[in-house]
């Protein structure tokens, strides 16, 4: 299960997860749950799988993160899906976001094992 939280000054201000295929991704649901969107430009988004960077059943999450000016993105593991596979990370870096990857990577891969295996 892909999940995301948004943290501002040490407090979780938003959270979300990917409910099922074709529905909004974890990052989108986390952003939608934030009551004061002006805080996003001073926040950190934590997500256990690299944000998507391509159009599929939903628009790219990277575009939304860039649009909302979230400055720091912490990613648990890279998405091995060929259409993503590091492209989301590079897109965020190119937009000036601070990106850190591999945080609790083993645990994130285990959590997303079914998604990674059957994607």
Residue pairs with C-beta under 8 A, 6 or more apart in sequence:
1 17
1 18
1 111
1 112
1 115
2 17
2 18
2 25
2 26
2 47
2 48
2 49
2 112
2 115
3 15
3 16
3 17
3 18
3 26
3 47
3 48
4 14
4 15
4 16
4 17
4 26
4 27
4 29
4 30
4 45
4 46
4 47
4 48
5 12
5 14
5 15
5 30
5 45
5 46
6 12
6 13
6 14
6 15
6 30
6 31
6 34
6 40
6 43
6 44
6 45
6 46
6 70
7 13
7 43
7 44
7 45
7 46
8 39
8 42
8 43
8 44
9 42
13 34
13 35
13 36
13 39
13 43
14 30
14 31
14 32
14 33
14 34
15 29
15 30
15 33
16 24
16 26
16 27
16 28
16 29
16 30
16 31
16 32
16 33
17 26
17 29
18 24
18 25
18 26
18 29
19 29
21 57
22 57
22 58
23 58
24 32
24 58
25 51
25 52
25 58
25 61
26 47
26 48
26 49
27 45
27 47
27 51
27 61
27 64
27 65
28 58
28 61
28 64
30 45
30 47
31 37
31 40
31 64
31 68
34 40
37 68
40 68
40 69
40 70
41 68
41 69
41 70
41 71
42 71
43 70
43 71
43 72
44 70
44 71
44 72
44 73
44 74
45 65
45 70
45 72
45 73
45 74
46 74
46 76
46 103
47 73
47 74
47 75
47 76
48 75
48 76
48 77
48 104
48 108
48 111
48 112
49 75
49 76
49 77
49 79
49 108
49 112
49 115
50 75
50 77
50 78
50 79
50 84
50 86
50 88
50 89
50 101
51 60
51 61
51 62
51 65
51 73
51 75
51 88
51 92
52 58
52 60
52 61
52 62
52 79
52 83
52 84
52 88
53 60
53 61
53 62
53 83
53 84
53 87
53 88
53 90
53 91
54 60
54 83
54 84
54 87
56 83
60 88
60 91
61 88
62 88
62 91
62 92
62 95
65 73
65 92
65 97
66 91
66 92
66 95
66 97
70 97
71 96
71 97
71 98
72 97
72 98
72 99
72 100
73 92
73 97
73 98
73 99
73 100
74 99
74 100
74 103
75 89
75 99
75 100
75 101
75 102
75 103
76 101
76 102
76 103
76 104
76 105
76 107
76 108
76 109
76 111
77 101
77 102
77 105
77 108
77 109
77 112
78 84
78 85
78 86
78 89
78 101
79 85
79 88
79 116
80 116
80 119
81 119
89 99
89 101
92 99
93 99
109 116
